Every structure is written in C-alpha cells, then in structure tokens.
Amino acid sequence: MKWENKDKISKSYPIILLNYVYLLAIFAILCQLYYPLKMIKIKFVQFYSSLEKNKLKHFRKFAKAPFFNKGRDFSNLLANIEKYMFKDINTGKFIQMLSEKTGMKQRSIWNRLSELYIIAEQFIVINEINNNEMLFNITVSTYHLNNSSYNLFKQKINTSLNRFQSIEKSLESNHYYYQLLQQLGSYYIFQNINEPFMDNINAQVIYHSASYIINHYLHLTELLQQKNLTSSDLAAKGLNFLTDNNTENFIKTIKENYTELYSEVSFHYNIYKAFSVKSDDNYYKIAFEHFETISKSSNDPYRLLQYQLLINYCIEKTNNNQIHYYDELFRLYNRKLEEGIVQDLTVGNFPVNNFRDYVFVALQLGKLEWIKWFIEKYSNLLPVNVRKDEINLSYGIVFYN
C-alpha cells in the first residue's frame, strides 16, 4: 500500500534531508542491479547462503545422515562452501577455488553440488512438514489409508480432527481440515459405514467452501489495492463471480455451528467490502470486530496478514485526507508490536519500507518520544545492509522536528 500524501507532508522537511532520502534510493537501486550480477549462480549455494547460522548447523548435521548422503562425506566441501560463498567472485572462480581447496576435480565438484541440492530439498520438505502439524498429520493419515492400515488411520484421523480445535490457525488450515474430512469420508466408503457419512459430506462442503471464499476475497482485496480497480471492474472482468447474497447466505448458514469459521469468513468478506465500498466505514468496523475473534487463534504469519489488511485500509483513508485514521493506524501499530508481530520489520523492501512507516505515522501525531523508543527497541530487527541508514534517517527526522 502506497502513502499517496506522504510527499505533501514531507515538504516540511529540509532539502538536505530529502536529498539524503533520494541518495539512499539511488544507492539501493544500484545495489539491486549490481549484486545479482556477482551472485554465485549455483542452486545449492543460493540455498545454503540463505540459511541462518543455526540452520547451517542443522543442515550440516542433516547431511551427515547416511540415509540422505548415501555414505558420502560432504563435511570438507561444505566447510569450503561456507568459506567462499559470500566472496565477490563469479561461478567459475568459485568452482575453481573449491577444486583447489578440496583436491577434487571441477566435474566432481559439480556432481557433489547436485547431490547436495537433492539433500537440500529433502531438508526443506522434512522441516516444513515437521513445522506444520496439520500437514504432518495429513501425510501420515494418507499413508495409512492408502495402505489399508485402517486401525492406525482411525487413530490418527481422530487425533488430528480433535487437534484442529486447539492449534493456531494459518491461512491454509481450513483447506487442511477439509482434506482430513475427505480422508475420513473415503474411510467410511471403504468400510461401508453409512450413518455418519452425510454429516461428513456436509462438513466437507462447509470447510472447502470457506477455504475457497476466504482466498477468493483475499485475492480480490489485493487487486483492489494494487490495480486501483473497483468492484464493478472486477465484476466486468468476471473475477468477482461470488455475489454478495451468496456469500452472506453462506455466512448466515455457518454462524450458529461454526463460530470461529464464521468470524474468519466474515473478516475477509468485510475487509474486501471496506476497500470496495469506500464511502461506508462500517465494513471496516465489522471486519475489526471479527479480527478480534480470529486473531487470538491465528499463528503469527496469518495474524500479520490480518493486521496488514487493516493497516492498508487505514493508509488508503489517510491518502484520502481522512487524517483521523492516523490515530487508528497508531493504535494498530502499537497493538501489533505488543503482540510481537514484527516480521514485517525484518524485510528490507525498496522503495516501500515498513520500519519507516511506523516512524511516519507517529510523526504525524507528534509522538517524537515514541519514535525514539521505537528506534531503540526495534531497529535491531532491520536487515544489516539497511539498518544504519534507516536508523540515521529516522533520528534525523526526529531531531529536525
């Protein structure tokens, strides 16, 4: 979301400060253009260089497992890759240096790097499944069902369905739950169990529909923000083929028996309507009420997405000179920080910068002491390559004001 009136307000800043911002912008562009040319274009190296220190250690241990390395010792090669992967050299020079340090032929180096990338993909899959309880359960229950291990399947599916009520939800959770229900329905068919089958099909329809509707309105909301489209434009393009009546009828259907699901669908529908019907602020208020319900049981990435939708709406309102929305923005930012939802601060985007947006909103409300506190507490989350410049720029704004 862009701040359309940001430049108007920033005219009060001294010329030298504006020049500094523009120089930073030029520097960032040059960095983006230059460094990709020097990047070592080897898939495994690109993967390995992206790992944090603790994950590097984890991967080295993973690569030592005979099940994955098939008896090959990669320790010396990995040590040398770590030593040279951030050097300002091209791919050919990198391979040559690895060959010299390990005593291996360059062709052998390429072969080992291909093998390491296969191990890397296995590392990714295993970690992702282990960190996603629902996906883990689906994978295990699918195996049992496909192998006709019905007793093991029944135990796993019952545990998995019950766990859904208490785990933190992601954007994909409803679709995962639908997949579990679908597996249970297949089990009923295989075992000729008729009595609970119709209830199972009904639940499948509910969760599959909810998952689709949530993602549908999420995509439409993104289009409304990025393309300056209207709901009429979306309808004309055939994108908005869910009518308000259909969606609202579905929401009414699930309100009584699916309370949390009702709030989740309602949040995404109403925030879409807030962006679509710009003259009616009530949609935002209704969306926020449902946000209060679903955010408590959402995991951090999903809660960040919910916050960002609310924040983007408020930014759009300030762009339309409804300046009282700065107070709402500041409230959202503070609440978000209190809950530890700070992943957006770790991203060094250009030209948009989330850290700078916190400073900008507080500045409009004259909260200079808050800005100092924010810089001191959260600037360490900024990417190293932009941290110093962002800190200096933020303090420069504070001292000038």
Secondary structure, DSSP 4 states (H G I P E B T S, - for coil): ---TTHHHHGGGS-HHHHHHHHHHHHHHHHHHHHHHHHS---HHHHHHHTS-HHHHHHHHHHHT-HHHHTT---HHHHHHHHHHTTSS--HHHHHHHHHHHH---HHHHHHHHHHHHHHHHHHHHHHHHHT-HHHHHHHHHHHHHHTT-HHHHHHHHHHHHHHTTTSPB-TTHHHHHHHHHHHHHHHHHHTT--TTHHHHHHHHHHHHHHHHHHHHHHHHHHHHHHS---HHHHHHTT---S-HHHHHHHHHHHHTT-HHHHHHHHHHHHHHHHHHSTT-THHHHHHHHHHHHHGGGB-HHHHHHHHHHHHHHHHHHHHTT-TTHHHHHHHHHHHHHHTT--GGGG---SS--HHHHHHHHHHHTT-HHHHHHHHHHHGGGS-HHHHHHHHHHHHHHHHH-
